[in-house]
Amino acid sequence: MARQIAAVFLTWLVILQMIYPPAAYGEANWDAQFQARIQEWMNAIAERDPQFTQWRNARTEVQTLGANQHQWLVSIKQAEQQVGYMVVGETPDPAQQPQFVLLEYGVGDYILFDDAFAPREVAAEPVYDGFASHWLIAQNPSSPPQMINAKTGEVYPSAFHANEPVMSKLSPDSVVHEGGRLTQTRILKSGSQNPFDQIGWMHQLYANKRISWGQLWQQNADQSRITYTVPLYHEQVLAPYVVASLHLWNDESPYVGVWDEGLRFVPFSYAEQIGQFYLNETSSPAE
């Protein structure tokens, strides 16, 4: 009788393990898929865009962004030198397994949430939302939290408040996911660019003219300059950038690269939702 009970118990144990695999196996499988996506995207970018050649055979370090946000910062290093980063998200789909998506990537010495700009406060929490990414510092209960720009380390007044997040709510169809191939690239402005070197865009701030992806792609790199502006923190800050490069994934998912302490790419679907593009002829610095 005891042997029969033991046999039944072992049978049920095997069934339960099949239905509910051990957590360690699930974590290992998740990590393997995560690392596979990272390498897939790194190789795709390095092979197609010469600005990312240092990504070849580079090593990666991963850190979680925020609590329960399902976003990760991937730091990319070559011989201990910082050469770029990626921000990866996990998009839950009720009908399928969650999938990894590429929210942002960049090349250069300074990454998002760089230790060089990190606040020393223990309570500083990294909050990712594209250009509005920041560290959130909780102060005493009687004072509102303070934000520090995640790219430049700029400290904002405590009266500033973040907008509702946008990046985490993008449609999975508008961003790169598994099987993403970088099919087309365009370099518009090589070398770091300052948006205030030419100020034609400032005269167009209230034009409210939408620029399509097709118009961006058709611009002549030698004759025109594209400036992109983003109102942040309930329009307390207007951040301008020079558009430097364009990437098209799978011939359907466009990304825009701007100069921001390095080259920084975000989905076009995100960029056109929160900011505005301006086309100016490059005539003279005092235009």
C-alpha positions as CSV (number, residue, x, y, z in Angstrom):
1,M,0.0,0.0,0.0
2,A,2.8,2.4,0.9
3,R,4.5,1.7,-2.4
4,Q,1.3,2.4,-4.3
5,I,0.9,5.8,-2.4
6,A,4.5,6.6,-3.2
7,A,4.0,5.8,-6.9
8,V,0.9,7.9,-7.1
9,F,2.7,10.8,-5.3
10,L,5.7,10.6,-7.7
11,T,3.3,10.5,-10.7
12,W,1.6,13.7,-9.5
13,L,4.9,15.3,-8.8
14,V,6.0,14.7,-12.4
15,I,2.7,16.1,-13.8
16,L,3.0,19.2,-11.6
17,Q,6.5,19.8,-12.8
18,M,5.4,19.6,-16.4
19,I,2.5,22.0,-15.8
20,Y,4.4,24.4,-13.5
21,P,8.1,24.2,-14.5
22,P,10.6,25.2,-11.8
23,A,11.1,29.0,-11.4
24,A,14.8,28.6,-12.1
25,Y,14.1,27.0,-15.5
26,G,11.7,29.8,-16.3
27,E,14.2,32.5,-15.3
28,A,17.0,30.8,-17.3
29,N,14.7,30.6,-20.4
30,W,13.7,34.3,-20.0
31,D,17.3,35.4,-19.7
32,A,18.4,33.4,-22.7
33,Q,15.6,35.0,-24.8
34,F,16.5,38.4,-23.5
35,Q,20.2,38.0,-24.3
36,A,19.4,36.6,-27.8
37,R,17.3,39.7,-28.6
38,I,20.1,42.1,-27.4
39,Q,22.7,40.4,-29.6
40,E,20.3,40.2,-32.5
41,W,19.7,44.0,-32.4
42,M,23.3,44.9,-31.7
43,N,24.5,42.9,-34.7
44,A,21.8,44.3,-37.0
45,I,22.8,47.9,-36.1
46,A,26.6,47.4,-36.3
47,E,26.3,45.7,-39.7
48,R,24.3,48.4,-41.3
49,D,25.4,51.7,-39.7
50,P,29.1,52.5,-39.7
51,Q,28.6,54.9,-36.7
52,F,28.1,51.7,-34.6
53,T,31.1,49.7,-35.6
54,Q,32.4,49.7,-32.0
55,W,29.4,47.6,-31.1
56,R,31.0,44.6,-32.8
57,N,31.9,42.0,-30.2
58,A,31.2,44.4,-27.4
59,R,30.1,43.2,-24.0
60,T,26.8,44.2,-22.2
61,E,25.7,45.0,-18.7
62,V,22.0,45.1,-17.8
63,Q,20.2,47.0,-15.1
64,T,16.5,47.3,-14.3
65,L,14.8,50.7,-14.8
66,G,12.2,51.5,-12.1
67,A,10.0,49.1,-10.1
68,N,7.7,46.8,-12.0
69,Q,8.1,48.8,-15.3
70,H,9.5,45.8,-17.4
71,Q,12.2,48.0,-18.8
72,W,16.0,47.4,-18.9
73,L,19.0,49.5,-19.6
74,V,21.7,47.7,-21.6
75,S,25.1,49.3,-21.3
76,I,27.4,48.4,-24.2
77,K,31.2,48.5,-23.6
78,Q,34.2,47.8,-25.7
79,A,37.5,47.2,-23.7
80,E,36.0,48.9,-20.6
81,Q,35.0,52.0,-22.7
82,Q,31.4,53.0,-22.9
83,V,30.3,52.8,-26.6
84,G,26.5,52.9,-26.4
85,Y,23.3,51.6,-24.8
86,M,19.9,50.2,-25.5
87,V,16.6,50.4,-23.6
88,V,14.6,47.2,-23.9
89,G,11.0,46.8,-22.8
90,E,8.7,43.8,-22.4
91,T,5.3,44.2,-23.9
92,P,2.6,41.9,-22.4
93,D,0.1,40.5,-24.9
94,P,-2.9,38.7,-23.4
95,A,-3.1,36.4,-26.3
96,Q,0.6,35.5,-26.5
97,Q,3.8,35.4,-24.6
98,P,5.2,38.8,-23.7
99,Q,7.7,40.0,-26.3
100,F,10.8,42.1,-26.0
101,V,10.8,45.5,-27.9
102,L,13.6,48.0,-28.6
103,L,12.5,51.3,-27.2
104,E,15.7,53.3,-27.6
105,Y,19.4,53.0,-28.5
106,G,22.4,55.2,-28.8
107,V,26.1,55.4,-29.4
108,G,28.7,57.4,-27.6
109,D,30.5,57.8,-24.3
110,Y,27.5,58.9,-22.3
111,I,24.4,56.7,-21.9
112,L,21.1,57.2,-20.2
113,F,21.3,57.0,-16.4
114,D,25.1,57.3,-16.6
115,D,27.0,56.9,-13.3
116,A,28.8,60.1,-14.0
117,F,25.6,62.0,-13.6
118,A,23.8,59.8,-11.1
119,P,22.6,61.6,-7.9
120,R,24.1,60.4,-4.7
121,E,20.8,60.1,-2.9
122,V,19.9,56.6,-1.9
123,A,16.3,57.2,-2.7
124,A,16.9,58.2,-6.4
125,E,14.8,56.0,-8.7
126,P,15.4,55.8,-12.5
127,V,12.3,56.5,-14.5
128,Y,12.4,55.9,-18.2
129,D,10.2,57.7,-20.7
130,G,12.3,58.6,-23.8
131,F,13.4,62.2,-23.7
132,A,11.6,62.7,-20.4
133,S,13.7,60.1,-18.6
134,H,14.9,61.2,-15.2
135,W,16.0,60.2,-11.8
136,L,13.2,60.8,-9.2
137,I,14.5,61.8,-5.8
138,A,12.1,61.4,-2.9
139,Q,12.6,64.1,-0.3
140,N,10.9,64.6,3.0
141,P,7.1,64.1,3.2
142,S,6.4,67.8,3.2
143,S,8.4,68.4,-0.1
144,P,7.6,67.2,-3.6
145,P,10.1,64.8,-5.3
146,Q,12.8,66.3,-7.5
147,M,13.8,65.2,-11.0
148,I,17.2,65.0,-12.6
149,N,17.6,64.6,-16.3
150,A,18.8,61.1,-17.1
151,K,21.0,62.1,-20.0
152,T,22.6,65.3,-18.9
153,G,22.4,65.3,-15.1
154,E,20.5,68.7,-15.1
155,V,18.6,69.2,-11.9
156,Y,15.0,70.5,-12.4
157,P,13.1,72.7,-9.9
158,S,11.0,70.7,-7.5
159,A,7.9,72.4,-9.0
160,F,8.4,70.5,-12.2
161,H,6.1,67.4,-12.7
162,A,6.4,64.6,-15.3
163,N,3.9,64.2,-18.0
164,E,2.0,60.9,-18.4
165,P,4.3,58.3,-19.8
166,V,4.2,57.8,-23.5
167,M,7.0,55.4,-24.5
168,S,5.6,52.4,-22.5
169,K,2.2,52.7,-24.3
170,L,3.5,52.6,-27.9
171,S,2.0,49.9,-30.1
172,P,4.3,46.9,-30.5
173,D,3.8,47.2,-34.2
174,S,5.5,50.6,-34.2
175,V,8.7,49.4,-32.5
176,V,11.4,46.8,-33.2
177,H,10.7,43.3,-31.8
178,E,12.0,39.8,-32.4
179,G,13.3,39.2,-35.9
180,G,14.0,42.9,-36.4
181,R,16.3,43.7,-39.3
182,L,17.7,47.2,-40.0
183,T,17.0,47.4,-43.7
184,Q,17.7,51.1,-44.5
185,T,19.8,53.9,-43.0
186,R,20.5,57.5,-43.7
187,I,23.2,59.8,-42.2
188,L,22.0,63.4,-42.4
189,K,24.5,65.2,-40.2
190,S,27.7,63.6,-39.1
191,G,29.5,64.9,-36.1
192,S,28.0,66.5,-33.0
193,Q,25.5,69.3,-33.9
194,N,24.2,72.2,-31.7
195,P,20.6,73.2,-32.5
196,F,21.4,76.9,-31.7
197,D,24.1,77.1,-34.4
198,Q,21.2,77.8,-36.8
199,I,18.0,79.2,-35.3
200,G,15.6,79.1,-38.3
201,W,13.5,76.6,-36.3
202,M,12.8,79.2,-33.6
203,H,10.7,81.3,-36.1
204,Q,8.6,78.2,-36.9
205,L,7.7,77.2,-33.3
206,Y,4.0,78.1,-33.7
207,A,3.6,76.9,-37.3
208,N,2.3,73.5,-36.1
209,K,3.1,71.9,-39.4
210,R,3.4,68.1,-39.3
211,I,6.4,66.6,-41.0
212,S,6.0,63.0,-42.2
213,W,8.5,60.3,-42.2
214,G,8.6,60.4,-46.0
215,Q,9.5,64.1,-45.9
216,L,12.3,63.4,-43.4
217,W,13.7,60.6,-45.5
218,Q,13.7,62.8,-48.7
219,Q,15.8,65.6,-47.2
220,N,19.1,66.5,-48.8
221,A,21.8,66.2,-46.1
222,D,23.9,68.9,-47.7
223,Q,21.2,71.5,-48.3
224,S,18.8,71.2,-45.3
225,R,18.9,70.8,-41.6
226,I,16.2,69.2,-39.5
227,T,15.5,70.4,-35.9
228,Y,13.3,68.5,-33.5
229,T,11.8,70.1,-30.4
230,V,10.2,68.4,-27.4
231,P,8.1,70.2,-24.7
232,L,8.8,68.5,-21.4
233,Y,7.3,68.5,-17.9
234,H,4.1,70.2,-18.8
235,E,5.9,72.6,-21.2
236,Q,8.2,73.9,-18.5
237,V,11.2,72.9,-20.8
238,L,11.6,73.0,-24.5
239,A,14.4,70.7,-25.6
240,P,15.7,71.1,-29.2
241,Y,17.8,68.5,-31.0
242,V,19.4,68.3,-34.5
243,V,18.3,65.2,-36.4
244,A,21.4,63.3,-37.5
245,S,20.4,59.9,-38.8
246,L,17.4,57.8,-39.8
247,H,16.9,54.1,-39.4
248,L,14.2,51.9,-41.0
249,W,13.6,48.5,-39.6
250,N,11.9,45.7,-41.6
251,D,11.0,48.5,-44.1
252,E,8.2,49.5,-41.8
253,S,9.4,50.6,-38.3
254,P,11.2,54.0,-38.5
255,Y,13.5,55.4,-35.8
256,V,15.0,58.9,-35.6
257,G,18.5,59.7,-34.4
258,V,19.3,63.0,-32.8
259,W,22.4,64.5,-31.3
260,D,22.1,64.6,-27.5
261,E,25.5,64.0,-25.8
262,G,26.0,61.3,-28.4
263,L,23.7,59.9,-31.0
264,R,20.3,58.8,-29.7
265,F,17.6,56.9,-31.6
266,V,13.9,56.8,-30.7
267,P,10.8,55.4,-32.6
268,F,9.3,57.9,-35.0
269,S,5.9,56.9,-33.7
270,Y,7.0,58.3,-30.3
271,A,8.8,61.3,-31.7
272,E,5.9,62.6,-33.7
273,Q,3.5,62.1,-30.8
274,I,5.4,64.2,-28.3
275,G,7.4,66.8,-30.4
276,Q,7.7,68.5,-33.7
277,F,10.1,68.6,-36.6
278,Y,11.3,71.7,-38.4
279,L,13.0,71.9,-41.8
280,N,15.4,74.8,-42.4
281,E,17.7,75.6,-45.2
282,T,21.3,75.9,-44.0
283,S,22.0,79.4,-45.3
284,S,23.8,81.3,-42.5
285,P,24.2,80.9,-38.7
286,A,22.2,84.1,-38.1
287,E,19.3,83.1,-40.3
